[in-house]
């Protein structure tokens, strides 16, 4: 794997985590939305999947095979760039909450209002998790950039 592939992998992670942050923000913004095209807002969930290189074991064995063919030095030629990508953004399967509020304009005959299945604590936890993962990818990208810069300095 080349150093540029490492930067591409970090970039895919940053992109996926940005989508997670956007979805968590949307969920928080609509935590009290009772009226929409399909009724009350439904919490959205992001599903991520690995892209490119396959499993860790197959990537490791491919890298070991490439290293043995090039005299102990791994080359970036012929390796696939891995990373992560957004598989889907889908509505949560959990049912919406029914809250008793007879004075609410969207209340049914019995006085219950269908509220979104959004838990602000869960959304804030997801937001913090995505933010930290984004920061980790930024750090990995900066480290790779420093490695490339130091390599270029050595070659001068």
C-alpha positions as CSV (number, residue, x, y, z in Angstrom):
1,X,0.0,0.0,0.0
2,X,1.4,3.4,-0.9
3,X,1.2,6.5,1.3
4,X,-1.2,8.1,-1.0
5,X,-3.6,5.1,-0.6
6,X,-3.5,5.8,3.2
7,X,-4.6,9.3,2.5
8,X,-7.4,8.1,0.3
9,X,-8.6,5.7,3.0
10,X,-8.6,8.5,5.6
11,X,-10.5,10.7,3.2
12,X,-13.2,8.0,2.8
13,X,-13.5,7.8,6.6
14,X,-13.8,11.5,6.9
15,X,-16.5,11.6,4.3
16,X,-18.5,8.8,6.0
17,X,-18.2,10.4,9.4
18,X,-19.4,13.7,8.0
19,X,-22.6,11.9,6.7
20,X,-23.1,10.4,10.2
21,X,-22.8,13.9,11.7
22,X,-25.2,15.4,9.2
23,X,-27.8,12.6,9.9
24,X,-27.4,13.0,13.7
25,X,-27.9,16.8,13.3
26,X,-31.0,16.2,11.2
27,X,-32.4,13.9,13.8
28,X,-31.8,16.4,16.6
29,X,-33.4,19.2,14.5
30,X,-36.5,17.1,13.9
31,X,-36.8,15.7,17.5
32,X,-40.2,17.5,17.9
33,X,-41.5,17.4,14.3
34,X,-45.0,15.9,14.5
35,X,-46.2,16.8,11.0
36,X,-44.6,15.8,7.8
37,X,-45.5,14.1,4.5
38,X,-45.7,10.7,6.2
39,X,-46.8,11.8,9.7
40,X,-44.3,12.3,12.5
41,X,-40.6,12.3,11.7
42,X,-38.8,9.0,11.8
43,X,-35.2,8.8,13.1
44,X,-32.7,8.1,10.3
45,X,-29.8,5.7,10.8
46,X,-26.5,5.5,8.7
47,X,-25.1,2.1,7.7
48,X,-21.4,2.0,6.8
49,X,-19.5,-0.7,5.0
50,X,-15.9,-1.5,4.1
51,X,-15.0,-0.7,0.5
52,X,-12.3,-1.9,-1.7
53,X,-9.8,-4.3,-0.2
54,X,-12.1,-6.8,1.5
55,X,-11.4,-8.4,4.8
56,X,-8.3,-7.5,7.0
57,X,-6.9,-11.1,6.6
58,X,-7.1,-10.9,2.8
59,X,-5.5,-7.5,2.7
60,X,-2.7,-8.6,5.0
61,X,-2.0,-11.8,3.0
62,X,-2.0,-9.8,-0.3
63,X,0.5,-7.3,1.3
64,X,2.7,-10.1,2.5
65,X,2.6,-11.7,-0.9
66,X,3.6,-8.4,-2.6
67,X,6.4,-7.9,0.0
68,X,7.8,-11.4,-0.8
69,X,7.7,-10.8,-4.5
70,X,9.5,-7.4,-4.3
71,X,12.4,-8.6,-2.2
72,X,10.9,-7.8,1.2
73,X,9.6,-4.4,0.2
74,X,5.9,-3.9,-0.2
75,X,4.9,-1.9,-3.3
76,X,1.8,0.1,-3.8
77,X,1.3,-1.4,-7.3
78,X,-1.7,-3.7,-7.7
79,X,-3.1,-3.1,-4.3
80,X,-6.7,-2.0,-3.9
81,X,-7.6,1.1,-1.9
82,X,-9.9,0.2,1.0
83,X,-11.8,2.5,3.3
84,X,-15.3,2.9,4.2
85,X,-18.5,4.1,2.5
86,X,-22.1,4.8,3.3
87,X,-24.1,1.8,2.5
88,X,-27.5,3.4,3.2
89,X,-29.4,5.9,5.2
90,X,-32.7,4.4,6.3
91,X,-35.5,5.1,8.7
92,X,-35.4,3.5,12.1
93,X,-37.5,0.4,12.6
94,X,-38.5,1.6,16.2
95,X,-42.0,2.9,16.6
96,X,-42.7,6.5,17.3
97,X,-43.6,7.6,20.8
98,X,-47.2,8.4,21.7
99,X,-47.4,11.3,24.2
100,X,-50.6,12.5,25.9
101,X,-51.1,16.1,25.1
102,X,-54.8,16.9,24.3
103,X,-54.0,20.6,23.6
104,X,-51.6,19.9,20.8
105,X,-52.9,20.6,17.3
106,X,-51.8,17.2,16.1
107,X,-53.4,15.2,18.9
108,X,-55.7,12.4,17.9
109,X,-59.2,11.9,19.3
110,X,-57.9,10.3,22.5
111,X,-55.5,13.2,23.1
112,X,-52.3,11.5,22.1
113,X,-49.7,13.0,19.8
114,X,-47.3,10.8,17.7
115,X,-43.8,12.1,18.5
116,X,-40.6,11.1,16.6
117,X,-38.6,8.2,17.9
118,X,-35.6,10.5,18.4
119,X,-33.7,10.3,21.7
120,X,-31.5,13.4,22.1
121,X,-29.0,11.6,24.3
122,X,-28.5,8.9,21.7
123,X,-28.1,11.5,19.0
124,X,-25.6,13.5,21.0
125,X,-23.6,10.3,21.6
126,X,-23.7,9.5,17.9
127,X,-22.6,13.0,17.1
128,X,-19.7,12.9,19.5
129,X,-18.7,9.5,18.3
130,X,-18.7,10.6,14.6
131,X,-16.8,13.8,15.5
132,X,-14.1,11.8,17.3
133,X,-13.8,9.3,14.4
134,X,-13.5,12.3,12.0
135,X,-10.7,13.7,14.2
136,X,-8.9,10.4,14.1
137,X,-9.1,10.3,10.3
138,X,-7.7,13.9,10.2
139,X,-4.9,12.9,12.5
140,X,-4.1,9.8,10.3
141,X,-4.1,12.0,7.2
142,X,-1.8,14.6,8.8
143,X,0.6,11.8,10.0
144,X,0.7,10.4,6.4
145,X,1.4,13.9,5.1
146,X,4.3,14.3,7.5
147,X,5.7,10.9,6.4
148,X,5.5,11.9,2.8
149,X,7.2,15.2,3.6
150,X,10.0,13.6,5.6
151,X,10.5,11.0,2.8
152,X,10.8,13.8,0.3
153,X,13.3,15.6,2.5
154,X,15.4,12.4,2.7
155,X,15.5,12.1,-1.0
156,X,16.9,15.6,-1.6
